[in-house]
């Protein structure tokens, strides 16, 4: 935990907000999720609160354990590898950019009458955008051939839903992944992990 304090502080806050959601009456739960959502309605009225708040809530408290595992698999290694400032820059940039771009797409779709106006009020919690960015930049932590295999898996995981389902959330994930990959300059000077070689017989 000492080597990745940002990851674990973030996860602790999510655990607290998840407990609040789990214990809250249904009406209060709905209010809190919408109030801290980064949808068009909240971005127009409270942009800073919407962008920041949405990064600390998850819609289903039952998913907390899954997110804890994902934080340890993706966020923690990146923070230990690059340091807290570079890690935070990567995930914050992805969270903000993916949210704003995907919601702009929703706005255009509403104006073109492709989606109902109610889309401006949907719950949009952006914890997964930061995860996608960390997953992207983690590519450079691996040495070949594992790097190429890992990257192929990432592209399949995030781009297939974008092509087949084409939701604004899928778009946000793809943008976040691209930002994580584009943050390669932050990894310069950091050595990738080479695959272990079998011992040579004498």
N, C-alpha and C positions, 0 to 999 in steps of 0.2 A: 504493500500500500504506500510505503514511503517513496517508492520510485515512480508511482503514478498517482499522485494526490488528486489531481483534477478529475480523473476518471472516477475515483471512489467517492469524492465529495458530490459529484454529479449524480452518481448512482444512489447515494444516501438521500439526496433531496428527492429523487424520483420515488424512493421507497416511502418517504414521508407523505408525499402527495398521493401516492397509491393507497396508503392507509387511510388518508382522509376520504378518498373516493369510495373505498370499501365500506367505511363506517357511515358515510353521509346518506341521508334519505334520498330517494330517487330524484326528487325535484331539485335538491341542492347539488346533487351529483351532476345533473344536466346543466345547471347554471354554471358550475365551476369549469366544466369542460368547454362550454361555449365561451365563457369569459376569458379563458386562457388559450383559446384557439387562435390560429393565425389565418383565419378565413378572410374573405374580402370585407365583410362587415366590421370585424375587429381591427383589421389593418387600416381601414379608413378612419376609424374613430380613435384608436389607441395603438398606433404602429409600433412603438417601442415595447409596450407591454405585450403585445401580441407576438412579436418576434422573440422576445426573451422568454416569456411565460410558456410558450408552446414547447420549449425545449426541456421542460421539467415535469411534464405530465404524460402519462400513458392512458389510453382510453379504457383498457381492461386491466384492473389490478392483478388478475390471475396470470398475466403475462410477465409479471415482475421477475420471476425466476429466469425466464427465457432471456430477458434483457440483461440480467446480471451475468449470465453466461456470455452473451454477445459482447458486453462491455469488457469482460476479461479476455476474450479471444481477439478483439479488434482494437478497442480504445487503449487498454492498458499497455500492450506491446508497442504501439505507436508512441504513446507518451513517454515510455521508458527509453525508447530508441532515439527520438528526436528532441525530447525535453518538453516540458509543459507549454511554453510559449508557442512553439511551432505546431504542436498538436492542437492547441486551442485555436490558433489562427486557421488551421485547416478545417476543423469541424464547424467553427463559427461562420466562416466564409461560405461553406457549403450549405449550412442551415439557412442562412439569410438569403443567399442567391437562389437556392432551390425553391424556397418558400415564395419569394417575390416573383420569380419567373413563372412558376406553376400557377400561382394565383392570377397573374396577368393573363395567362392562357384561359383560365376560367372566366375572367371578365370579358375577354373577346368572345368566347363561346356564348356567354349570356347575351351580349349585344347582337350576336348573329342569330339568336334564338335556337342555338344548337343544344343548349341545356337549360333547364328551368332556372328562374331567378332565385329559387331556394338554395341553389348551390353557393350563393354568397354567404350562407349561414351555416354550412356544414361544419362539423368538428374537423379541424386540421391540426393534429398534434405532430410535431416534427422531430421527435427523438430519432427516428430511423434515418433521417437525412444525414445527421452527423456520423452515424454508424457506416453508412455507405461511403462517406468520404474517407473515414479511417480504413475501411476495407480497401479502398482504392490506393491510398498512399502506401499501405502495407505491402503492396506488390513489390516495391523497391527494396524491401527488407530481405527478400528471398533471392537466392542465386539461381541461375539457370541450371537444369531445365525446370525446376519447381516454379520459378517465376512465371514462365509461359503457361504452364498448366493451371496455376492459380488464376492468372489473368483470364484465361479462356473460361474458367468456371465462373468468375465474376461477371464477365460479359454475358454469358448465357443466363445467369441468375437474374440480372437486372434488365437486360434488353429484350428477352423473350416476352416477359409480361408487358413491356412497353409496346411491342409490336402487336401482341394478341389482344390485350385488354384496353390499352390506350387510356388509362385513367390519369388524372392530374398527379396523383401520388406516384404512379409509375414514372411519370415524367420527372418529378422531383428527385426520385431515387437515381435515375439515369444522370441527371445534372450533377447531383452530389458525387456520384462515382467519377464523373468526368473531372470535377474540380479536384477530387483527391488525387487522380492520376496527373492532373496538370500541376500539382504542387511538388513535382519532382525536384525542382531547384532547391527546395528545403532539405532534401536528403543528401545533397552533395557534401562529401566529406564523411558521410556515415557509411560504414561498411555493411554489405549484405551478409546474410548468414549462409555460408557455404554448406552444401550437403555433406554429410559425413561419408568418408571413404572407408571401405573395408580394410582391415589390417593387411599389410603385405607380408606374405610368407617369406621366411629367410631360409 
